[in-house]
Amino acid sequence: MSENILFVAKKLQHQVPVTETRIDDALIAVSSLMTTIVTARRDADRVRPAKGQATIERLAKAQMALIDASGGVLRVHGELADIARETAGLDLHECPAAARVDETRHDRVAG
């Protein structure tokens, strides 16, 4: 097997789980933002319930876009594993649980 194929396979084994994790991080951040916005609207004095509804709806659409992106990347992950087995002869029993995200990345949003 070509060294180039092995290099690309190793690179993908790292990049795909990192991408999945980063989408999850973005989904957590958007969900946290949604919680803060809705809580602020509910708790604010003299603010009508309809105030900010369009903003909340836009944020919900962004949240759904992230969920769709996550599903797309999960499908790509499966397809790449199939391609690795079929074309490169790689016997991937399990994908890595999660690739380490480089240490310089910002801390995950904890809420």
C-alpha positions as CSV (number, residue, x, y, z in Angstrom):
1,M,0.0,0.0,0.0
2,S,1.3,3.4,-0.9
3,E,2.8,5.5,1.9
4,N,0.6,8.4,0.7
5,I,-2.6,6.4,1.3
6,L,-1.4,5.6,4.9
7,F,-0.6,9.2,5.5
8,V,-4.0,10.4,4.3
9,A,-5.7,7.7,6.3
10,K,-3.9,8.7,9.5
11,K,-4.7,12.3,8.8
12,L,-8.4,11.5,8.4
13,Q,-8.5,9.4,11.5
14,H,-7.5,12.5,13.4
15,Q,-9.4,15.2,11.5
16,V,-12.9,13.5,11.4
17,P,-13.3,13.0,15.2
18,V,-11.9,16.5,15.8
19,T,-14.5,18.0,13.4
20,E,-17.2,16.0,15.2
21,T,-16.1,17.4,18.5
22,R,-15.9,21.0,17.3
23,I,-19.4,20.8,15.9
24,D,-20.6,19.5,19.2
25,D,-18.8,22.3,21.0
26,A,-20.5,24.8,18.7
27,L,-23.9,23.2,19.4
28,I,-23.2,23.4,23.1
29,A,-22.3,27.1,22.8
30,V,-25.4,27.9,20.7
31,S,-27.6,26.0,23.2
32,S,-26.1,27.9,26.1
33,L,-26.7,31.2,24.3
34,M,-30.3,30.2,23.7
35,T,-30.8,29.4,27.4
36,T,-29.3,32.8,28.3
37,I,-31.4,34.8,25.9
38,V,-34.7,33.1,26.8
39,T,-33.9,33.3,30.5
40,A,-33.1,37.0,30.2
41,R,-36.3,37.7,28.3
42,R,-38.4,35.8,30.9
43,D,-36.7,37.5,33.8
44,A,-36.6,41.0,32.5
45,D,-39.0,43.5,33.9
46,R,-41.3,45.4,31.5
47,V,-40.3,43.2,28.5
48,R,-43.2,41.8,26.4
49,P,-43.0,38.1,25.8
50,A,-42.9,38.7,22.0
51,K,-39.8,40.8,22.3
52,G,-36.8,39.0,20.8
53,Q,-38.9,36.2,19.3
54,A,-37.3,36.8,15.8
55,T,-33.9,36.6,17.4
56,I,-34.8,33.3,19.1
57,E,-36.1,31.9,15.9
58,R,-32.9,32.8,14.0
59,L,-30.8,31.2,16.7
60,A,-33.0,28.0,16.6
61,K,-32.3,27.8,12.9
62,A,-28.6,28.1,13.5
63,Q,-28.9,25.4,16.1
64,M,-30.7,23.1,13.6
65,A,-28.0,23.9,11.0
66,L,-25.4,22.6,13.4
67,I,-27.5,19.5,14.1
68,D,-27.7,18.9,10.3
69,A,-23.9,19.5,10.0
70,S,-23.3,17.0,12.7
71,G,-25.4,14.4,10.9
72,G,-23.6,15.1,7.7
73,V,-20.2,14.7,9.2
74,L,-21.3,11.4,10.9
75,R,-22.4,10.1,7.5
76,V,-19.0,11.2,6.0
77,H,-17.3,9.3,8.8
78,G,-19.1,6.1,8.0
79,E,-18.5,6.5,4.3
80,L,-14.8,7.1,4.8
81,A,-14.5,4.0,6.9
82,D,-16.2,2.0,4.1
83,I,-13.8,3.5,1.5
84,A,-10.8,2.7,3.7
85,R,-11.9,-1.0,3.9
86,E,-12.7,-1.2,0.2
87,T,-9.9,0.6,-1.4
88,A,-7.0,0.7,1.0
89,G,-7.6,-2.7,2.6
90,L,-7.5,-1.1,6.0
91,D,-9.3,-3.2,8.7
92,L,-10.7,-0.6,10.9
93,H,-12.3,-2.4,13.8
94,E,-13.0,0.7,15.7
95,C,-12.6,4.4,14.9
96,P,-10.7,6.3,17.6
97,A,-13.0,7.3,20.4
98,A,-12.0,10.9,19.9
99,A,-8.9,12.5,18.5
100,R,-7.1,14.9,20.8
101,V,-7.9,18.4,19.9
102,D,-4.7,20.5,19.9
103,E,-4.0,22.1,23.2
104,T,-3.9,25.6,21.8
105,R,-7.7,25.4,21.1
106,H,-10.0,27.4,23.4
107,D,-11.5,25.6,26.3
108,R,-14.8,24.0,25.7
109,V,-17.9,25.9,26.7
110,A,-19.1,24.5,30.0
111,G,-22.3,26.4,30.3
